[in-house]
Amino acid sequence: MKKATIQLETFTCPSCMQKIDNAVKSVEGVDKESVNVMFNSSKAKLNFDEEKTSIEKIENAITALGYEVKKSLVKDL
């Protein structure tokens, strides 16, 4: 498993947060229990199985909604 912290563009409303939360959780290989989208810091933290998905696929799920991914940090758990 890998742990990812994704820095996003500044959120303007709580519904943005919910949309991103749902999109990230819909990616196969993401540990749904670990997903935490934070409004104040505009970050998403999550764990994922690198054998089932990649950080690029997770980023694509977010950018497909129209949100900019500023940077991602991935570490081993």
PDB file of N, CA, C and O in Angstrom:
ATOM      1  N   MET A   1       0.841  -1.197   0.000  1.00  0.00           N
ATOM      2  CA  MET A   1       0.000   0.000   0.000  1.00  0.00           C
ATOM      3  C   MET A   1       0.879   1.251   0.000  1.00  0.00           C
ATOM      4  O   MET A   1       1.992   1.266   0.526  1.00  0.00           O
ATOM      5  N   LYS A   2       0.338   2.276  -0.602  1.00  0.00           N
ATOM      6  CA  LYS A   2       1.006   3.576  -0.633  1.00  0.00           C
ATOM      7  C   LYS A   2       0.094   4.602   0.038  1.00  0.00           C
ATOM      8  O   LYS A   2      -1.126   4.446   0.075  1.00  0.00           O
ATOM      9  N   LYS A   3       0.717   5.646   0.564  1.00  0.00           N
ATOM     10  CA  LYS A   3      -0.017   6.751   1.176  1.00  0.00           C
ATOM     11  C   LYS A   3       0.200   7.966   0.286  1.00  0.00           C
ATOM     12  O   LYS A   3       1.338   8.289  -0.054  1.00  0.00           O
ATOM     13  N   ALA A   4      -0.874   8.639  -0.090  1.00  0.00           N
ATOM     14  CA  ALA A   4      -0.758   9.803  -0.968  1.00  0.00           C
ATOM     15  C   ALA A   4      -1.339  11.043  -0.304  1.00  0.00           C
ATOM     16  O   ALA A   4      -2.361  10.988   0.379  1.00  0.00           O
ATOM     17  N   THR A   5      -0.658  12.162  -0.524  1.00  0.00           N
ATOM     18  CA  THR A   5      -1.188  13.470  -0.146  1.00  0.00           C
ATOM     19  C   THR A   5      -1.230  14.279  -1.431  1.00  0.00           C
ATOM     20  O   THR A   5      -0.207  14.493  -2.081  1.00  0.00           O
ATOM     21  N   ILE A   6      -2.425  14.725  -1.789  1.00  0.00           N
ATOM     22  CA  ILE A   6      -2.614  15.461  -3.042  1.00  0.00           C
ATOM     23  C   ILE A   6      -3.007  16.896  -2.710  1.00  0.00           C
ATOM     24  O   ILE A   6      -4.027  17.138  -2.063  1.00  0.00           O
ATOM     25  N   GLN A   7      -2.184  17.851  -3.162  1.00  0.00           N
ATOM     26  CA  GLN A   7      -2.481  19.272  -2.961  1.00  0.00           C
ATOM     27  C   GLN A   7      -3.322  19.736  -4.145  1.00  0.00           C
ATOM     28  O   GLN A   7      -2.938  19.568  -5.303  1.00  0.00           O
ATOM     29  N   LEU A   8      -4.474  20.323  -3.833  1.00  0.00           N
ATOM     30  CA  LEU A   8      -5.412  20.753  -4.865  1.00  0.00           C
ATOM     31  C   LEU A   8      -5.532  22.266  -4.892  1.00  0.00           C
ATOM     32  O   LEU A   8      -5.030  22.962  -4.009  1.00  0.00           O
ATOM     33  N   GLU A   9      -6.207  22.762  -5.923  1.00  0.00           N
ATOM     34  CA  GLU A   9      -6.487  24.192  -5.958  1.00  0.00           C
ATOM     35  C   GLU A   9      -7.374  24.531  -4.753  1.00  0.00           C
ATOM     36  O   GLU A   9      -8.017  23.641  -4.194  1.00  0.00           O
ATOM     37  N   THR A  10      -7.415  25.784  -4.355  1.00  0.00           N
ATOM     38  CA  THR A  10      -8.184  26.201  -3.189  1.00  0.00           C
ATOM     39  C   THR A  10      -9.669  25.907  -3.388  1.00  0.00           C
ATOM     40  O   THR A  10     -10.261  26.281  -4.401  1.00  0.00           O
ATOM     41  N   PHE A  11     -10.252  25.240  -2.415  1.00  0.00           N
ATOM     42  CA  PHE A  11     -11.689  24.936  -2.483  1.00  0.00           C
ATOM     43  C   PHE A  11     -12.492  26.209  -2.221  1.00  0.00           C
ATOM     44  O   PHE A  11     -12.102  27.050  -1.411  1.00  0.00           O
ATOM     45  N   THR A  12     -13.616  26.332  -2.919  1.00  0.00           N
ATOM     46  CA  THR A  12     -14.464  27.497  -2.712  1.00  0.00           C
ATOM     47  C   THR A  12     -15.741  27.144  -1.950  1.00  0.00           C
ATOM     48  O   THR A  12     -16.404  28.027  -1.406  1.00  0.00           O
ATOM     49  N   CYS A  13     -16.084  25.861  -1.911  1.00  0.00           N
ATOM     50  CA  CYS A  13     -17.305  25.469  -1.198  1.00  0.00           C
ATOM     51  C   CYS A  13     -17.208  24.014  -0.738  1.00  0.00           C
ATOM     52  O   CYS A  13     -16.473  23.223  -1.328  1.00  0.00           O
ATOM     53  N   PRO A  14     -17.948  23.664   0.310  1.00  0.00           N
ATOM     54  CA  PRO A  14     -17.897  22.281   0.802  1.00  0.00           C
ATOM     55  C   PRO A  14     -18.350  21.243  -0.224  1.00  0.00           C
ATOM     56  O   PRO A  14     -17.925  20.090  -0.143  1.00  0.00           O
ATOM     57  N   SER A  15     -19.195  21.613  -1.181  1.00  0.00           N
ATOM     58  CA  SER A  15     -19.644  20.626  -2.166  1.00  0.00           C
ATOM     59  C   SER A  15     -18.492  20.187  -3.070  1.00  0.00           C
ATOM     60  O   SER A  15     -18.499  19.065  -3.577  1.00  0.00           O
ATOM     61  N   CYS A  16     -17.495  21.067  -3.278  1.00  0.00           N
ATOM     62  CA  CYS A  16     -16.299  20.689  -4.050  1.00  0.00           C
ATOM     63  C   CYS A  16     -15.612  19.517  -3.354  1.00  0.00           C
ATOM     64  O   CYS A  16     -15.197  18.543  -3.982  1.00  0.00           O
ATOM     65  N   MET A  17     -15.510  19.648  -2.061  1.00  0.00           N
ATOM     66  CA  MET A  17     -14.864  18.637  -1.236  1.00  0.00           C
ATOM     67  C   MET A  17     -15.584  17.294  -1.380  1.00  0.00           C
ATOM     68  O   MET A  17     -14.942  16.254  -1.523  1.00  0.00           O
ATOM     69  N   GLN A  18     -16.897  17.322  -1.341  1.00  0.00           N
ATOM     70  CA  GLN A  18     -17.698  16.099  -1.429  1.00  0.00           C
ATOM     71  C   GLN A  18     -17.553  15.443  -2.794  1.00  0.00           C
ATOM     72  O   GLN A  18     -17.465  14.219  -2.890  1.00  0.00           O
ATOM     73  N   LYS A  19     -17.526  16.250  -3.851  1.00  0.00           N
ATOM     74  CA  LYS A  19     -17.361  15.703  -5.206  1.00  0.00           C
ATOM     75  C   LYS A  19     -16.012  14.998  -5.343  1.00  0.00           C
ATOM     76  O   LYS A  19     -15.927  13.910  -5.914  1.00  0.00           O
ATOM     77  N   ILE A  20     -14.959  15.624  -4.815  1.00  0.00           N
ATOM     78  CA  ILE A  20     -13.621  15.033  -4.896  1.00  0.00           C
ATOM     79  C   ILE A  20     -13.567  13.763  -4.056  1.00  0.00           C
ATOM     80  O   ILE A  20     -12.995  12.761  -4.485  1.00  0.00           O
ATOM     81  N   ASP A  21     -14.153  13.795  -2.869  1.00  0.00           N
ATOM     82  CA  ASP A  21     -14.206  12.624  -1.995  1.00  0.00           C
ATOM     83  C   ASP A  21     -14.844  11.442  -2.732  1.00  0.00           C
ATOM     84  O   ASP A  21     -14.305  10.336  -2.726  1.00  0.00           O
ATOM     85  N   ASN A  22     -15.985  11.683  -3.359  1.00  0.00           N
ATOM     86  CA  ASN A  22     -16.690  10.620  -4.086  1.00  0.00           C
ATOM     87  C   ASN A  22     -15.883  10.113  -5.280  1.00  0.00           C
ATOM     88  O   ASN A  22     -15.842   8.911  -5.539  1.00  0.00           O
ATOM     89  N   ALA A  23     -15.239  11.035  -6.009  1.00  0.00           N
ATOM     90  CA  ALA A  23     -14.462  10.647  -7.191  1.00  0.00           C
ATOM     91  C   ALA A  23     -13.273   9.778  -6.799  1.00  0.00           C
ATOM     92  O   ALA A  23     -12.994   8.771  -7.451  1.00  0.00           O
ATOM     93  N   VAL A  24     -12.571  10.168  -5.731  1.00  0.00           N
ATOM     94  CA  VAL A  24     -11.398   9.408  -5.288  1.00  0.00           C
ATOM     95  C   VAL A  24     -11.822   8.028  -4.801  1.00  0.00           C
ATOM     96  O   VAL A  24     -11.163   7.031  -5.096  1.00  0.00           O
ATOM     97  N   LYS A  25     -12.918   7.971  -4.057  1.00  0.00           N
ATOM     98  CA  LYS A  25     -13.402   6.688  -3.539  1.00  0.00           C
ATOM     99  C   LYS A  25     -13.869   5.756  -4.650  1.00  0.00           C
ATOM    100  O   LYS A  25     -13.909   4.540  -4.460  1.00  0.00           O
ATOM    101  N   SER A  26     -14.225   6.310  -5.810  1.00  0.00           N
ATOM    102  CA  SER A  26     -14.717   5.481  -6.916  1.00  0.00           C
ATOM    103  C   SER A  26     -13.572   4.806  -7.682  1.00  0.00           C
ATOM    104  O   SER A  26     -13.823   3.916  -8.494  1.00  0.00           O
ATOM    105  N   VAL A  27     -12.333   5.209  -7.442  1.00  0.00           N
ATOM    106  CA  VAL A  27     -11.188   4.613  -8.132  1.00  0.00           C
ATOM    107  C   VAL A  27     -10.877   3.259  -7.491  1.00  0.00           C
ATOM    108  O   VAL A  27     -10.662   3.166  -6.282  1.00  0.00           O
ATOM    109  N   GLU A  28     -10.857   2.212  -8.321  1.00  0.00           N
ATOM    110  CA  GLU A  28     -10.556   0.876  -7.801  1.00  0.00           C
ATOM    111  C   GLU A  28      -9.134   0.845  -7.258  1.00  0.00           C
ATOM    112  O   GLU A  28      -8.206   1.334  -7.902  1.00  0.00           O
ATOM    113  N   GLY A  29      -8.968   0.268  -6.071  1.00  0.00           N
ATOM    114  CA  GLY A  29      -7.653   0.178  -5.453  1.00  0.00           C
ATOM    115  C   GLY A  29      -7.422   1.208  -4.366  1.00  0.00           C
ATOM    116  O   GLY A  29      -6.447   1.125  -3.619  1.00  0.00           O
ATOM    117  N   VAL A  30      -8.336   2.196  -4.274  1.00  0.00           N
ATOM    118  CA  VAL A  30      -8.239   3.202  -3.207  1.00  0.00           C
ATOM    119  C   VAL A  30      -8.915   2.641  -1.957  1.00  0.00           C
ATOM    120  O   VAL A  30     -10.025   2.114  -2.025  1.00  0.00           O
ATOM    121  N   ASP A  31      -8.233   2.758  -0.816  1.00  0.00           N
ATOM    122  CA  ASP A  31      -8.809   2.357   0.464  1.00  0.00           C
ATOM    123  C   ASP A  31      -9.824   3.424   0.877  1.00  0.00           C
ATOM    124  O   ASP A  31      -9.454   4.496   1.357  1.00  0.00           O
ATOM    125  N   LYS A  32     -11.109   3.115   0.683  1.00  0.00           N
ATOM    126  CA  LYS A  32     -12.178   4.093   0.911  1.00  0.00           C
ATOM    127  C   LYS A  32     -12.185   4.638   2.342  1.00  0.00           C
ATOM    128  O   LYS A  32     -12.508   5.805   2.564  1.00  0.00           O
ATOM    129  N   GLU A  33     -11.829   3.791   3.309  1.00  0.00           N
ATOM    130  CA  GLU A  33     -11.817   4.220   4.714  1.00  0.00           C
ATOM    131  C   GLU A  33     -10.735   5.272   4.972  1.00  0.00           C
ATOM    132  O   GLU A  33     -10.843   6.057   5.914  1.00  0.00           O
ATOM    133  N   SER A  34      -9.697   5.287   4.139  1.00  0.00           N
ATOM    134  CA  SER A  34      -8.560   6.175   4.384  1.00  0.00           C
ATOM    135  C   SER A  34      -8.734   7.553   3.750  1.00  0.00           C
ATOM    136  O   SER A  34      -7.963   8.464   4.051  1.00  0.00           O
ATOM    137  N   VAL A  35      -9.723   7.722   2.883  1.00  0.00           N
ATOM    138  CA  VAL A  35      -9.867   8.981   2.145  1.00  0.00           C
ATOM    139  C   VAL A  35     -10.286  10.106   3.091  1.00  0.00           C
ATOM    140  O   VAL A  35     -11.273  10.001   3.819  1.00  0.00           O
ATOM    141  N   ASN A  36      -9.498  11.191   3.056  1.00  0.00           N
ATOM    142  CA  ASN A  36      -9.788  12.361   3.885  1.00  0.00           C
ATOM    143  C   ASN A  36      -9.515  13.603   3.045  1.00  0.00           C
ATOM    144  O   ASN A  36      -8.364  13.927   2.754  1.00  0.00           O
ATOM    145  N   VAL A  37     -10.592  14.299   2.655  1.00  0.00           N
ATOM    146  CA  VAL A  37     -10.461  15.530   1.878  1.00  0.00           C
ATOM    147  C   VAL A  37     -10.653  16.689   2.854  1.00  0.00           C
ATOM    148  O   VAL A  37     -11.686  16.789   3.515  1.00  0.00           O
ATOM    149  N   MET A  38      -9.654  17.556   2.938  1.00  0.00           N
ATOM    150  CA  MET A  38      -9.667  18.638   3.924  1.00  0.00           C
ATOM    151  C   MET A  38      -9.943  19.981   3.263  1.00  0.00           C
ATOM    152  O   MET A  38      -9.218  20.406   2.363  1.00  0.00           O
ATOM    153  N   PHE A  39     -10.998  20.639   3.720  1.00  0.00           N
ATOM    154  CA  PHE A  39     -11.432  21.898   3.120  1.00  0.00           C
ATOM    155  C   PHE A  39     -10.409  23.016   3.346  1.00  0.00           C
ATOM    156  O   PHE A  39     -10.013  23.693   2.397  1.00  0.00           O
ATOM    157  N   ASN A  40      -9.983  23.211   4.591  1.00  0.00           N
ATOM    158  CA  ASN A  40      -9.119  24.350   4.919  1.00  0.00           C
ATOM    159  C   ASN A  40      -7.766  24.311   4.228  1.00  0.00           C
ATOM    160  O   ASN A  40      -7.253  25.350   3.813  1.00  0.00           O
ATOM    161  N   SER A  41      -7.181  23.119   4.100  1.00  0.00           N
ATOM    162  CA  SER A  41      -5.859  23.018   3.467  1.00  0.00           C
ATOM    163  C   SER A  41      -5.933  22.645   1.985  1.00  0.00           C
ATOM    164  O   SER A  41      -4.908  22.617   1.303  1.00  0.00           O
ATOM    165  N   SER A  42      -7.133  22.360   1.486  1.00  0.00           N
ATOM    166  CA  SER A  42      -7.333  21.956   0.087  1.00  0.00           C
ATOM    167  C   SER A  42      -6.459  20.764  -0.279  1.00  0.00           C
ATOM    168  O   SER A  42      -5.800  20.750  -1.319  1.00  0.00           O
ATOM    169  N   LYS A  43      -6.468  19.758   0.606  1.00  0.00           N
ATOM    170  CA  LYS A  43      -5.693  18.545   0.379  1.00  0.00           C
ATOM    171  C   LYS A  43      -6.580  17.323   0.460  1.00  0.00           C
ATOM    172  O   LYS A  43      -7.618  17.320   1.123  1.00  0.00           O
ATOM    173  N   ALA A  44      -6.144  16.288  -0.231  1.00  0.00           N
ATOM    174  CA  ALA A  44      -6.778  14.975  -0.108  1.00  0.00           C
ATOM    175  C   ALA A  44      -5.697  14.005   0.338  1.00  0.00           C
ATOM    176  O   ALA A  44      -4.617  13.952  -0.249  1.00  0.00           O
ATOM    177  N   LYS A  45      -5.995  13.237   1.379  1.00  0.00           N
ATOM    178  CA  LYS A  45      -5.068  12.204   1.842  1.00  0.00           C
ATOM    179  C   LYS A  45      -5.771  10.865   1.711  1.00  0.00           C
ATOM    180  O   LYS A  45      -6.961  10.741   2.000  1.00  0.00           O
ATOM    181  N   LEU A  46      -5.016   9.861   1.270  1.00  0.00           N
ATOM    182  CA  LEU A  46      -5.618   8.549   1.066  1.00  0.00           C
ATOM    183  C   LEU A  46      -4.534   7.492   0.957  1.00  0.00           C
ATOM    184  O   LEU A  46      -3.363   7.796   0.728  1.00  0.00           O
ATOM    185  N   ASN A  47      -4.947   6.251   1.126  1.00  0.00           N
ATOM    186  CA  ASN A  47      -4.066   5.105   0.903  1.00  0.00           C
ATOM    187  C   ASN A  47      -4.591   4.362  -0.320  1.00  0.00           C
ATOM    188  O   ASN A  47      -5.799   4.306  -0.555  1.00  0.00           O
ATOM    189  N   PHE A  48      -3.671   3.790  -1.098  1.00  0.00           N
ATOM    190  CA  PHE A  48      -4.097   3.030  -2.270  1.00  0.00           C
ATOM    191  C   PHE A  48      -3.161   1.855  -2.519  1.00  0.00           C
ATOM    192  O   PHE A  48      -2.002   1.856  -2.103  1.00  0.00           O
ATOM    193  N   ASP A  49      -3.693   0.861  -3.206  1.00  0.00           N
ATOM    194  CA  ASP A  49      -2.945  -0.340  -3.567  1.00  0.00           C
ATOM    195  C   ASP A  49      -2.304  -0.101  -4.926  1.00  0.00           C
ATOM    196  O   ASP A  49      -2.997  -0.018  -5.939  1.00  0.00           O
ATOM    197  N   GLU A  50      -0.979   0.009  -4.945  1.00  0.00           N
ATOM    198  CA  GLU A  50      -0.273   0.336  -6.187  1.00  0.00           C
ATOM    199  C   GLU A  50      -0.359  -0.769  -7.232  1.00  0.00           C
ATOM    200  O   GLU A  50      -0.012  -0.544  -8.391  1.00  0.00           O
ATOM    201  N   GLU A  51      -0.812  -1.955  -6.846  1.00  0.00           N
ATOM    202  CA  GLU A  51      -0.988  -3.031  -7.819  1.00  0.00           C
ATOM    203  C   GLU A  51      -2.317  -2.903  -8.564  1.00  0.00           C
ATOM    204  O   GLU A  51      -2.494  -3.495  -9.629  1.00  0.00           O
ATOM    205  N   LYS A  52      -3.258  -2.125  -8.000  1.00  0.00           N
ATOM    206  CA  LYS A  52      -4.574  -1.973  -8.622  1.00  0.00           C
ATOM    207  C   LYS A  52      -4.777  -0.614  -9.278  1.00  0.00           C
ATOM    208  O   LYS A  52      -5.581  -0.483 -10.201  1.00  0.00           O
ATOM    209  N   THR A  53      -4.054   0.396  -8.808  1.00  0.00           N
ATOM    210  CA  THR A  53      -4.224   1.735  -9.374  1.00  0.00           C
ATOM    211  C   THR A  53      -2.922   2.507  -9.228  1.00  0.00           C
ATOM    212  O   THR A  53      -1.951   2.006  -8.660  1.00  0.00           O
ATOM    213  N   SER A  54      -2.912   3.730  -9.745  1.00  0.00           N
ATOM    214  CA  SER A  54      -1.712   4.567  -9.669  1.00  0.00           C
ATOM    215  C   SER A  54      -2.131   5.970  -9.239  1.00  0.00           C
ATOM    216  O   SER A  54      -3.309   6.321  -9.303  1.00  0.00           O
ATOM    217  N   ILE A  55      -1.173   6.754  -8.808  1.00  0.00           N
ATOM    218  CA  ILE A  55      -1.467   8.138  -8.422  1.00  0.00           C
ATOM    219  C   ILE A  55      -2.006   8.909  -9.630  1.00  0.00           C
ATOM    220  O   ILE A  55      -2.828   9.814  -9.480  1.00  0.00           O
ATOM    221  N   GLU A  56      -1.541   8.548 -10.816  1.00  0.00           N
ATOM    222  CA  GLU A  56      -2.031   9.233 -12.026  1.00  0.00           C
ATOM    223  C   GLU A  56      -3.526   8.997 -12.235  1.00  0.00           C
ATOM    224  O   GLU A  56      -4.253   9.919 -12.605  1.00  0.00           O
ATOM    225  N   LYS A  57      -3.985   7.769 -11.998  1.00  0.00           N
ATOM    226  CA  LYS A  57      -5.416   7.475 -12.163  1.00  0.00           C
ATOM    227  C   LYS A  57      -6.247   8.239 -11.140  1.00  0.00           C
ATOM    228  O   LYS A  57      -7.340   8.718 -11.442  1.00  0.00           O
ATOM    229  N   ILE A  58      -5.714   8.346  -9.927  1.00  0.00           N
ATOM    230  CA  ILE A  58      -6.419   9.087  -8.871  1.00  0.00           C
ATOM    231  C   ILE A  58      -6.467  10.573  -9.230  1.00  0.00           C
ATOM    232  O   ILE A  58      -7.508  11.216  -9.096  1.00  0.00           O
ATOM    233  N   GLU A  59      -5.338  11.112  -9.685  1.00  0.00           N
ATOM    234  CA  GLU A  59      -5.295  12.514 -10.118  1.00  0.00           C
ATOM    235  C   GLU A  59      -6.264  12.753 -11.278  1.00  0.00           C
ATOM    236  O   GLU A  59      -6.949  13.776 -11.318  1.00  0.00           O
ATOM    237  N   ASN A  60      -6.319  11.807 -12.221  1.00  0.00           N
ATOM    238  CA  ASN A  60      -7.219  11.951 -13.370  1.00  0.00           C
ATOM    239  C   ASN A  60      -8.677  11.995 -12.944  1.00  0.00           C
ATOM    240  O   ASN A  60      -9.478  12.714 -13.542  1.00  0.00           O
ATOM    241  N   ALA A  61      -9.033  11.222 -11.901  1.00  0.00           N
ATOM    242  CA  ALA A  61     -10.412  11.232 -11.398  1.00  0.00           C
ATOM    243  C   ALA A  61     -10.762  12.618 -10.858  1.00  0.00           C
ATOM    244  O   ALA A  61     -11.904  13.064 -10.968  1.00  0.00           O
ATOM    245  N   ILE A  62      -9.771  13.296 -10.275  1.00  0.00           N
ATOM    246  CA  ILE A  62      -9.992  14.647  -9.732  1.00  0.00           C
ATOM    247  C   ILE A  62     -10.028  15.677 -10.860  1.00  0.00           C
ATOM    248  O   ILE A  62     -10.917  16.527 -10.889  1.00  0.00           O
ATOM    249  N   THR A  63      -9.066  15.610 -11.793  1.00  0.00           N
ATOM    250  CA  THR A  63      -9.020  16.603 -12.869  1.00  0.00           C
ATOM    251  C   THR A  63     -10.210  16.457 -13.813  1.00  0.00           C
ATOM    252  O   THR A  63     -10.622  17.430 -14.445  1.00  0.00           O
ATOM    253  N   ALA A  64     -10.765  15.250 -13.915  1.00  0.00           N
ATOM    254  CA  ALA A  64     -11.947  15.039 -14.760  1.00  0.00           C
ATOM    255  C   ALA A  64     -13.140  15.845 -14.244  1.00  0.00           C
ATOM    256  O   ALA A  64     -14.056  16.156 -15.005  1.00  0.00           O
ATOM    257  N   LEU A  65     -13.128  16.182 -12.955  1.00  0.00           N
ATOM    258  CA  LEU A  65     -14.194  17.009 -12.375  1.00  0.00           C
ATOM    259  C   LEU A  65     -13.960  18.496 -12.623  1.00  0.00           C
ATOM    260  O   LEU A  65     -14.840  19.321 -12.379  1.00  0.00           O
ATOM    261  N   GLY A  66     -12.769  18.827 -13.109  1.00  0.00           N
ATOM    262  CA  GLY A  66     -12.454  20.224 -13.370  1.00  0.00           C
ATOM    263  C   GLY A  66     -11.626  20.883 -12.284  1.00  0.00           C
ATOM    264  O   GLY A  66     -11.494  22.106 -12.267  1.00  0.00           O
ATOM    265  N   TYR A  67     -11.063  20.094 -11.374  1.00  0.00           N
ATOM    266  CA  TYR A  67     -10.230  20.639 -10.300  1.00  0.00           C
ATOM    267  C   TYR A  67      -8.764  20.424 -10.638  1.00  0.00           C
ATOM    268  O   TYR A  67      -8.385  19.388 -11.186  1.00  0.00           O
ATOM    269  N   GLU A  68      -7.946  21.414 -10.306  1.00  0.00           N
ATOM    270  CA  GLU A  68      -6.520  21.333 -10.605  1.00  0.00           C
ATOM    271  C   GLU A  68      -5.777  20.622  -9.477  1.00  0.00           C
ATOM    272  O   GLU A  68      -5.965  20.926  -8.299  1.00  0.00           O
ATOM    273  N   VAL A  69      -4.929  19.666  -9.865  1.00  0.00           N
ATOM    274  CA  VAL A  69      -4.030  19.006  -8.911  1.00  0.00           C
ATOM    275  C   VAL A  69      -2.718  19.780  -8.952  1.00  0.00           C
ATOM    276  O   VAL A  69      -2.057  19.820  -9.990  1.00  0.00           O
ATOM    277  N   LYS A  70      -2.336  20.393  -7.835  1.00  0.00           N
ATOM    278  CA  LYS A  70      -1.089  21.176  -7.779  1.00  0.00           C
ATOM    279  C   LYS A  70       0.120  20.249  -7.684  1.00  0.00           C
ATOM    280  O   LYS A  70       1.078  20.398  -8.444  1.00  0.00           O
ATOM    281  N   LYS A  71       0.081  19.296  -6.755  1.00  0.00           N
ATOM    282  CA  LYS A  71       1.173  18.328  -6.643  1.00  0.00           C
ATOM    283  C   LYS A  71       0.716  17.157  -5.800  1.00  0.00           C
ATOM    284  O   LYS A  71      -0.240  17.260  -5.032  1.00  0.00           O
ATOM    285  N   SER A  72       1.412  16.043  -5.953  1.00  0.00           N
ATOM    286  CA  SER A  72       1.095  14.841  -5.188  1.00  0.00           C
ATOM    287  C   SER A  72       2.374  14.302  -4.562  1.00  0.00           C
ATOM    288  O   SER A  72       3.447  14.334  -5.165  1.00  0.00           O
ATOM    289  N   LEU A  73       2.234  13.812  -3.348  1.00  0.00           N
ATOM    290  CA  LEU A  73       3.340  13.200  -2.632  1.00  0.00           C
ATOM    291  C   LEU A  73       2.912  11.777  -2.287  1.00  0.00           C
ATOM    292  O   LEU A  73       1.868  11.572  -1.668  1.00  0.00           O
ATOM    293  N   VAL A  74       3.723  10.790  -2.690  1.00  0.00           N
ATOM    294  CA  VAL A  74       3.384   9.394  -2.437  1.00  0.00           C
ATOM    295  C   VAL A  74       4.499   8.760  -1.621  1.00  0.00           C
ATOM    296  O   VAL A  74       5.680   8.899  -1.941  1.00  0.00           O
ATOM    297  N   LYS A  75       4.104   8.057  -0.557  1.00  0.00           N
ATOM    298  CA  LYS A  75       5.060   7.359   0.308  1.00  0.00           C
ATOM    299  C   LYS A  75       4.601   5.930   0.522  1.00  0.00           C
ATOM    300  O   LYS A  75       3.419   5.615   0.381  1.00  0.00           O
ATOM    301  N   ASP A  76       5.550   5.070   0.864  1.00  0.00           N
ATOM    302  CA  ASP A  76       5.191   3.710   1.256  1.00  0.00           C
ATOM    303  C   ASP A  76       4.563   3.745   2.639  1.00  0.00           C
ATOM    304  O   ASP A  76       4.945   4.549   3.489  1.00  0.00           O
ATOM    305  N   LEU A  77       3.595   2.863   2.850  1.00  0.00           N
ATOM    306  CA  LEU A  77       2.971   2.773   4.176  1.00  0.00           C
ATOM    307  C   LEU A  77       3.840   1.943   5.097  1.00  0.00           C
ATOM    308  O   LEU A  77       3.493   1.745   6.261  1.00  0.00           O
TER     309      LEU A  77
END
